[in-house]
Structures are given as structure tokens and as C-alpha cells.
Amino acid sequence: MPVTPSALHDYLKELGIEVKTHTHPPLFTVEDSQKLRGEIPGGHTKNLFLKDKKDQFFLVTVDEEAVVDLKTIHHIIGAASRVSFGKPEKLLEYLGVLPGSVTLFGVINDTGHNVRVIIDSELMQNDIINCHPLTNEATTSIRRDDLIQFLRSTGHEPQILAVSESAKASMAV
């Protein structure tokens, strides 16, 4: 049984992590969530649940407006082949969420450590990062360093990589 949003908040509190959660109507796309800009400060995320031909799974999290080249990202994230989107059944099995609610917080459900966490270096320039708290009916604001603490507490060491086109461009300068 996946962790509930309430249990997630309790877990964060046990870690000594303070967050602020805003409830709102369900958001299924980046376009939906952009209607809330101004109300929720910080970096807003777009999450890609990907897999390669060897069934390695990746949760790639970037800024909501980032452009990611799915034809070449496998070279950056260490996938065995080009990647495709993971099936909803695996998303639910590993991260405990449905499409439209994909979030870094989902790794709390990945007790088997089946998913590698990749965060775009550009997103990590934000002091506050906003993620769905296991439901697309809310947005939780968490400090960047606290997010890393949370991920590590679940046994997921995030890889901070330049995966978006703008992050790669800034690395080339």
C-alpha cells in the first residue's frame, strides 16, 4: 500500500524538515500548474518516469519549463539504451503514484530501490523546490537541501546532472 500524503508529511516532520503545502484543484499538466504562478514561489518541477531496454528505471526531475532531449538523455543519465516512458503500472508499483502525480516524493514508496533519481542541475539553483506530495491536488514547497536530505533518507542518492538543454548550454560556457 503506497504511503499517503499525510504519512509523507509525518515522515518529513520526523526528519525535522519543514514544508509548506498548498492545496488546489487537480493539476495534470505543466500548463495547468502554471496558472498558480505567483501564489507559490520557487522552482516548479516536471518529472519524467523513464526506463531503458534493460528495465532500469529513472525519475528525471527538471524545471517545469526545461526542454529535455529524450533521444540523447540516455548518454547523460547512464541508461543502457535510449529511454522511453515507464508504464503506469510500474509507476504505481515503484513510486506509488498515478500519471499526473509523478513526484520526487514518490521515492518514499520505492523501498526496493528500483528507481534512480536524476535532478537537473538547473533546477537545483532554486532555494525552494515545489513537488506534488503524492497527489496532484497539492503542491509542497521544500528547501533544496531538505529535499536532498529526504531523498537520502529513503536510500536514494540523487544524481545532479545537466539534463535539460539550458543546463547543458550553461555548462558549455
VOVOKE-980693 format. One record per residue (C-alpha): residue number from 1; x, y, z. Coordinates in Angstrom, 1 decimal. Example, Ala and Ser with C-alpha at 12.3 -4.5 7.8 and 13.67 -1.06 7.14 Angstrom:
BEGIN
NODE num     px     py     pz
NODE   1   12.3   -4.5    7.8
NODE   2   13.7   -1.1    7.1
//
This chain:
BEGIN
NODE num     px     py     pz
NODE   1    0.0    0.0    0.0
NODE   2    1.6    3.3   -1.0
NODE   3    2.4    6.0    1.5
NODE   4   -0.4    8.6    1.9
NODE   5    0.2   12.4    1.6
NODE   6   -0.5   12.7    5.3
NODE   7    2.1    9.9    6.1
NODE   8    4.6   11.7    3.9
NODE   9    4.1   14.9    5.8
NODE  10    4.6   13.0    9.1
NODE  11    7.8   11.4    7.7
NODE  12    9.1   14.8    6.7
NODE  13    8.3   16.2   10.2
NODE  14   10.1   13.2   11.8
NODE  15   13.2   14.2    9.7
NODE  16   12.9   17.8   11.1
NODE  17   12.0   19.1    7.6
NODE  18    9.6   22.0    7.4
NODE  19    7.5   22.3    4.3
NODE  20    4.5   24.3    3.2
NODE  21    1.7   22.6    1.3
NODE  22   -0.8   24.4   -0.9
NODE  23   -4.0   22.6   -1.9
NODE  24   -5.6   23.2   -5.2
NODE  25   -7.7   21.6   -7.9
NODE  26   -6.0   18.6   -9.6
NODE  27   -3.2   19.5  -11.9
NODE  28   -2.4   17.1  -14.7
NODE  29    0.0   19.2  -16.9
NODE  30    2.6   21.8  -16.5
NODE  31    0.2   24.2  -18.3
NODE  32   -2.4   23.5  -15.5
NODE  33    0.2   24.2  -12.8
NODE  34    1.4   27.4  -14.4
NODE  35   -1.9   29.0  -13.6
NODE  36   -0.8   29.0  -10.0
NODE  37    2.4   31.0  -10.6
NODE  38    2.8   33.9   -8.3
NODE  39    0.9   32.1   -5.5
NODE  40    3.7   29.5   -4.9
NODE  41    7.3   30.8   -5.1
NODE  42   10.3   28.7   -6.0
NODE  43   11.3   26.2   -8.7
NODE  44    8.4   24.1  -10.1
NODE  45    9.1   20.6  -11.3
NODE  46    8.4   18.5  -14.3
NODE  47    9.0   14.8  -13.7
NODE  48    9.8   12.1  -16.3
NODE  49    9.5    8.4  -15.3
NODE  50   11.7    6.7  -17.8
NODE  51   13.1    3.2  -18.5
NODE  52   15.7    1.7  -20.7
NODE  53   15.8   -1.6  -22.6
NODE  54   17.3   -3.4  -19.5
NODE  55   14.3   -2.3  -17.4
NODE  56   16.3    0.2  -15.4
NODE  57   14.0    2.9  -14.2
NODE  58   14.8    6.6  -13.8
NODE  59   12.9    9.5  -12.3
NODE  60   14.3   12.6  -14.0
NODE  61   13.2   15.9  -12.5
NODE  62   13.7   19.2  -14.2
NODE  63   12.3   22.7  -14.1
NODE  64    8.8   22.8  -15.4
NODE  65    9.9   24.8  -18.5
NODE  66   13.0   22.8  -19.2
NODE  67   13.5   21.1  -22.6
NODE  68   14.8   17.6  -22.4
NODE  69   16.0   15.7  -25.5
NODE  70   14.7   12.1  -24.9
NODE  71   16.7   10.9  -27.9
NODE  72   20.1   11.7  -26.2
NODE  73   19.3   11.8  -22.4
NODE  74   20.4    8.2  -22.0
NODE  75   24.0    9.2  -22.6
NODE  76   23.8   11.7  -19.6
NODE  77   21.9    9.5  -17.1
NODE  78   23.8    6.3  -17.7
NODE  79   21.0    4.3  -19.3
NODE  80   21.8    1.1  -21.2
NODE  81   19.9    2.4  -24.3
NODE  82   17.6    5.1  -25.4
NODE  83   14.8    5.6  -23.0
NODE  84   11.0    5.5  -23.1
NODE  85    8.4    6.4  -20.6
NODE  86    7.7    3.8  -18.0
NODE  87    4.3    2.2  -17.9
NODE  88    1.7    3.4  -15.4
NODE  89    1.7    0.0  -13.7
NODE  90    5.4    0.3  -12.9
NODE  91    4.9    4.0  -11.8
NODE  92    2.3    2.9   -9.3
NODE  93    4.3   -0.2   -8.2
NODE  94    7.6    1.7   -7.7
NODE  95    6.6    5.3   -6.8
NODE  96    3.0    4.7   -5.6
NODE  97    1.6    7.4   -7.8
NODE  98   -0.5    7.7  -10.9
NODE  99    0.3    9.6  -14.1
NODE 100   -0.2   13.3  -13.4
NODE 101    1.1   13.0   -9.9
NODE 102    4.7   12.0  -10.6
NODE 103    7.0   13.5   -7.9
NODE 104   10.3   13.2   -6.2
NODE 105    8.4   12.4   -3.0
NODE 106    7.3    9.2   -4.7
NODE 107   10.6    7.6   -3.8
NODE 108    9.3    7.1   -0.3
NODE 109    7.4    4.2   -1.8
NODE 110   10.4    2.7   -3.7
NODE 111   11.6    0.5   -0.9
NODE 112   13.3   -1.9   -3.3
NODE 113   15.4    1.0   -4.8
NODE 114   14.2    0.2   -8.3
NODE 115   14.4    3.9   -9.5
NODE 116   17.4    6.1   -9.9
NODE 117   16.8    9.7   -9.1
NODE 118   18.2   12.3  -11.5
NODE 119   17.8   16.0  -10.8
NODE 120   18.7   18.6  -13.4
NODE 121   21.4   20.9  -12.2
NODE 122   19.5   24.0  -13.3
NODE 123   16.5   23.1  -11.0
NODE 124   19.0   22.8   -8.1
NODE 125   19.8   26.5   -8.4
NODE 126   16.5   27.2   -6.7
NODE 127   16.4   27.6   -2.9
NODE 128   12.8   26.3   -2.8
NODE 129   11.6   23.4   -5.0
NODE 130    7.9   22.6   -5.4
NODE 131    6.7   19.0   -5.8
NODE 132    3.4   17.2   -5.6
NODE 133    3.0   15.5   -2.2
NODE 134    2.0   12.1   -3.8
NODE 135   -1.2   13.8   -5.2
NODE 136   -1.7   16.3   -7.9
NODE 137   -4.2   18.1   -5.7
NODE 138   -1.5   19.9   -3.7
NODE 139    2.0   21.4   -4.1
NODE 140    4.6   21.1   -1.4
NODE 141    7.4   23.7   -1.1
NODE 142   10.6   22.3    0.3
NODE 143   14.1   23.8    0.7
NODE 144   16.6   22.3   -1.8
NODE 145   18.9   20.9    0.9
NODE 146   15.9   19.4    2.8
NODE 147   14.8   17.7   -0.4
NODE 148   18.3   16.1   -0.7
NODE 149   18.1   15.0    2.9
NODE 150   14.7   13.5    2.3
NODE 151   15.9   11.6   -0.8
NODE 152   18.9   10.2    1.0
NODE 153   16.7    9.2    4.0
NODE 154   14.8    6.9    1.6
NODE 155   18.1    5.4    0.3
NODE 156   18.1    7.3   -3.0
NODE 157   21.3    9.2   -3.6
NODE 158   20.2   11.8   -6.3
NODE 159   22.5   12.4   -9.2
NODE 160   22.6   16.1  -10.0
NODE 161   23.2   16.3  -13.8
NODE 162   22.8   18.8  -16.6
NODE 163   20.0   17.0  -18.4
NODE 164   18.0   20.0  -19.7
NODE 165   19.0   21.8  -22.9
NODE 166   19.5   25.1  -20.9
NODE 167   21.6   23.3  -18.2
NODE 168   23.8   21.7  -20.9
NODE 169   24.3   25.1  -22.6
NODE 170   25.3   26.8  -19.3
NODE 171   27.9   24.0  -18.7
NODE 172   29.4   24.7  -22.1
NODE 173   30.0   28.3  -21.4
//
